[in-house]
Structure formats: C-alpha cells, structure tokens
Amino acid sequence: MNWILIIVCIAVGIGLLLPMIQKRIVYKKLTEYLEQGKYKEFEQVLDGFWCTFSYRPFNREFMRLNAYFMQNDAKKINQQIHDLFEKIKMNDEQRSLVAKRAFYFYLEQEKYEQAKKMLDICLQHDSNQVEVETMQLMYSILGERKSEHIRDIKARLEPLKKETDAYTNPAKRVRIGVFEYLIGLQYSYLHNKKESKKYLENALQHCKGTTYEVQIQALL
C-alpha cells in the first residue's frame, strides 16, 4: 500500500513539475530566437503544441505583437493590435497594456483617430495616472497641435536633466529627447523658429536611433 502511495505521489509531482519545466524551455527558445532575429523560428515555436499548452492565448499573441515591433513591420503590428482586441479575451490590465503599446505606435504613424481610441481605453482601465497624463499631453500636442504645454513639459524636463545618469541611461536620455521634441514642436506651432530649432537640435542628439529621429529631422 505504501508503495502505491509513493508511486502516486511521484506521478503527481511529475505532473505538476512537467508543465513548469516545459514552460521555461519554451520561453528560453522564444527569447533566443528573438535575440537572434530568427522570427520565422520564433513563430513556429509560438504556434507549436508546447507553447500553446504552456501559455494562455493573450500571452502568446502579446509576444507575437512584440516580435512585430522588433521587426518594425507596421502592417503586421496594425493587424495584430486589431486581432488582440477583436479575437482575444482580455482583462482590464491586459487591455490597457495593449492599448498603451498601440497608442505610441499610432502616434508615430500619425494615425491620431486610432491613438485617441487607445488613449480612451487607458483612461478607463489604466491605474498608472502619471503615465496616462503623459499620454494625454502627447496626444494634445501631436494629435491636436496644441501649444499650451511648454511650461509644463519644461517643469518635467529640468529635474530629469539634473539626474546623475540622465545622459548615460538610454531610457532617460531618450525621455529627455522626447520632451525636447515636444517643446520644439510647440514652438514651431507658435512660429518661434529660434526656440524651436534649439530644442529640436537637442532632441535630435538625444533621440538618435529611435523612431523620433526621422520626425525631428523633417522638422529641422
């Protein structure tokens, strides 16, 4: 009887551990293929049995969306955003996560109507009010071409520039560049060429290698 109990316990343990182990193996393969730029192999694993078994539909399709972003494939990104909202069941947090990615994508594509829809989703579901306020600010400047936020953005920019790793931390450097871009853009709306050029030239330096670089160059 004891041997039967031991065998059952071992079987249950294996049954519990196997999905966890397999999930880690699948995740490692997915990560490696993304890092190597092997997107065809990435999608083969993503659509394979073990990934379908290990991950929920939202997680798989959100990983697919991230892969499309890495490929900078606007057509596939747009379709995947649509499919996520139309075909995948999502909770509020997941809807907000997708909407946030989509919002910045649509801003870059100058698709302001779609960006507004994504902003509205975040306003309804996102608990990070600071980030949502920044999104509202960006939409106001880029989508509605308003120029009333110069003072507000300068107030955010100055403390950021004084941080010790402001220009060595890539994320902070780009954030500084984006703020400078938004200020320069507003000065261009006001036809203040001198101030606009000053901020846009700084923004170009701090946003090198990002999607903002082309937009800033066009303005200059």
N, C-alpha and C positions, 0 to 999 in steps of 0.2 A: 504493500500500500504506500509506504514511504517513497519507494522508487517511482511509482506512478505520479505522486505529488511533485517530486523533484523534476521529473520529465515535463510535467505540465507547466511548472514554474519557468523552466528553461525555455520552453516553447513560447510562453507569454512574453518573456524577456526579449527573445529574439524578434518576436512580432512587434514589440514596441521600439526596439533599437533600429531595426532594419530601415523603416521609413526615414528616421533621423539621419542615419549614415548615408542613405541614398540621396537625401536632400542636399547634404553637404557636398557629395560627389558631383551632383548636377550643377550646383551653384559654382563650384570650382571650375567646371568645364565652361560654363557660360561666361564667367569672369575672364578666363584665359582667352577665349575666342574674341571677346570684345577688346581686350587689351592688344591682341594681335591683329585686330581689324578683319578677322575671319567671320564676316557677317552671315554668309551662307551656312557655315557650320553652326554658328550660334542659333540660327532659326531652326535648323534641323534638330538640335538638342531641345530647343524651346517647344517644338511641336511633337517631340518624341514621347513615348509612353511614360518614362520615369519622371520627366518634368511635369507632365500632365497629372501624374499620380501624386507628385510631391508638392505642387504649388496650386493655389486657387487661381481661377481664371483672371481675376483682376491683377494679381501679382505677375502672371505670365505676360499679360498684354501691356502692363505698365513697363516691364522690362523691354518689351518689343518697341514701345514708344521711345524709350531712352536710347535704344540702338539706332533708331531712325534719326534721332537728334545727333548722335555721334557721326552718322553718315551725312548729316546736313541735307537730307532728302526732303525737301519741303512738301512734295506731293504725297509721299508716304506718311509724313508727320500729320498733315491735314486729314488724311483718310483715317489714320489710327485714332486721332482725337475724336473724330466723328463716331467711329466704331465703339470706342470706350463708352461714350455717353449713350449710344443707342442700343448697344448689344450686351454690355456687361453690367451686372448688378453691382452697385457701389453704395457704401455708406457715406455719410456726410463728409467725413475726413478724407475719404478716397476721392470723392467728387471735387473737393477743394484742392487736393493735391494735383489732380489732372488739370483743373481749371487754371491753376497758378502757372503751370508749365505752358499751357495753351495761351494764356494772356500775354506773356512776354513774346511768344512766338508770333502771335497775330500783330502785336505792336511793331515788331521788326519787319513783318511783311506788309505793314501799313493797311492791315485789314481791321479798321477801327470798330466796325459794327460787331464783328465776332469778338474782338477784345472786350468790348463793353459787356457782352453776354457772359464772358468768363469772369469779368470783374463782379458782376451781379451775383454770380454763384458764390464767389469768395466772400462777398459782403454778407451773404446769407449763412454760409457754413463755416468760414474760417475763424478760428479763435484768436489768431495772431493779429491783433488790431493794428500794431505798429506796421507790420508788413502790408496789410490791406490799405492803410493810409498812404503808404509809399506808392502802392499800385494806383490808387485814386489820383495821386499827384501826377504820376507819369501819364495817365490817361488824359488828365486835364490839359497837360502841356502838349503831348504828342497828338492825341485824338481830337481835342477841341481847340488846340492852338491858342491857349490862354497864356498870358504873360504876367500873372499876378502872384507868382510863387517865387520870385527871385530872392526875396529876403528870407523866406522860409528855408529854401534849399541852401543858401549861404550859411544859415544858422546850423544846418546839419553838416555842411562841408567842413567848416573851420575846425571843430573839435576832432574830426576824423583825420585831418591832415597833420594834427599835432601828436597823434599816437606814434609810439616808437617804431612800430612795424608798418606804418601807413603805406610805405612805398616798397617795402620788401615782401610783404604779404600780397600775393597776386590778387586775392579776392578783394582786399581792401583797396589796392591800387586801382582796380577796375571800378570799384564803387565810387572812388574819388573822381575817376574819369567820367562816369555816368552823370554824377552830379554836375560836373563842369559842363558836360554836353547839354544838360537840361537848362543850365543858366545861360549858356551861349545861345541856345535855341530861342529862349525867351527874349534875349536882347535883339536877336535878328527879327523877331516879330515887331519889336519896338523901333526897328531901323537904326539901332545903335551899333554901327559896324565896328567901331573901335573895341567896345567891350565884348561884343560877340566874338570877334576874331581872337581876342586874348584868351577867353575861356575855351573856345573850340580848339585852339592850338595846344593848350594844356591837356584837353580831353583826348586829343589825337595821340599824344605821347603816352597817356596812361591807359588807353583802350586798344593798344596795338594787339593785333591777333584776335580781336573779338568781332562780333557782328556789327558793333557800333562804328568800327573804323571806317568802313565804306561810306556810311551815312555822314560822318563828320567830314570826311574828305570832300564829299559832294557839296556840303555847305560852305567849305572854305574855298 
